[in-house]
């Protein structure tokens, strides 16, 4: 648990200082996916803060969509 908290803290600091924002967003996406999965499957009562944070993530990610879209591009075929 300390590792996940540390990753979230480092990614949050990167967002606050506006450095390596795409890396921080990708890292936080993984942490948020775990948080949402936990709350959807085990503790539905605490899902509201997770949904708010996910909404905030989408707002920030939308501003950086040009740098995030190449992550979704298919790999070119090898020769």
Backbone torsions as a table, in degrees:
resi	resn	phi	psi	omega
1	UNK	NA	-35.6	179.7
2	UNK	-64.1	-34.4	178.9
3	UNK	-64.3	-46.0	179.8
4	UNK	-63.8	-41.8	177.1
5	UNK	-62.7	-40.7	178.9
6	UNK	-65.3	-40.9	177.7
7	UNK	-63.2	-44.2	178.3
8	UNK	-63.2	-40.1	179.2
9	UNK	-65.5	-46.2	179.9
10	UNK	-64.2	-43.2	178.8
11	UNK	-64.7	-39.3	177.2
12	UNK	-63.8	-40.5	177.5
13	UNK	-65.3	-40.8	176.9
14	UNK	-60.1	-38.8	176.8
15	UNK	-67.1	-41.7	-177.9
16	UNK	-65.9	-36.6	180.0
17	UNK	-89.7	0.4	175.6
18	UNK	60.1	41.7	176.5
19	UNK	-124.4	138.1	178.5
20	UNK	53.0	43.8	-176.4
21	UNK	-61.0	-45.0	178.3
22	UNK	-60.0	-39.7	177.1
23	UNK	-63.5	-43.0	178.8
24	UNK	-63.8	-39.5	-180.0
25	UNK	-66.3	-41.5	178.5
26	UNK	-65.4	-41.2	179.0
27	UNK	-64.8	-45.0	179.7
28	UNK	-68.0	-28.2	176.9
29	UNK	-62.0	-40.4	178.4
30	UNK	-66.4	-42.2	178.9
31	UNK	-65.2	-44.0	179.5
32	UNK	-64.8	-35.8	177.4
33	UNK	-62.1	-41.1	177.5
34	UNK	-66.2	-41.3	179.6
35	UNK	-63.5	-46.6	179.5
36	UNK	-63.6	-41.5	179.0
37	UNK	-62.1	-42.6	178.5
38	UNK	-60.4	-48.8	-175.8
39	UNK	-71.2	-32.1	177.7
40	UNK	-71.1	-32.2	-174.3
41	UNK	-100.1	-25.1	-172.5
42	UNK	-125.2	-35.6	-173.7
43	UNK	-138.8	72.6	-175.0
44	UNK	-61.7	-26.1	-177.9
45	UNK	-63.2	-25.6	-178.1
46	UNK	-102.6	24.7	-174.6
47	UNK	-80.8	-21.1	-175.7
48	UNK	-58.6	-49.0	177.5
49	UNK	-61.1	-34.0	178.5
50	UNK	-66.3	-38.7	178.1
51	UNK	-68.8	-36.8	177.1
52	UNK	-64.5	-45.2	178.8
53	UNK	-64.6	-37.2	177.4
54	UNK	-65.3	-40.4	175.9
55	UNK	-62.0	-42.2	176.8
56	UNK	-62.7	-39.2	178.6
57	UNK	-61.1	-43.9	-179.9
58	UNK	-64.5	-36.2	177.9
59	UNK	-62.4	-46.7	-179.6
60	UNK	-69.8	-42.0	-178.5
61	UNK	-64.7	-33.0	179.3
62	UNK	-62.1	-36.4	177.6
63	UNK	-68.9	-20.5	-178.9
64	UNK	-114.5	25.2	-175.5
65	UNK	-63.4	-28.6	180.0
66	UNK	-64.9	-33.9	179.2
67	UNK	-87.1	-19.1	-179.4
68	UNK	-91.1	-27.2	-178.0
69	UNK	-60.9	-36.2	177.2
70	UNK	-61.5	-19.5	176.1
71	UNK	-68.0	-23.0	-179.3
72	UNK	-96.3	-2.1	-179.5
73	UNK	-72.6	139.9	177.5
74	UNK	-67.3	151.0	178.6
75	UNK	-71.6	134.5	178.6
76	UNK	-66.3	147.4	-179.9
77	UNK	-63.2	143.2	179.3
78	UNK	-80.1	151.9	-177.4
79	UNK	-92.0	NA	NA
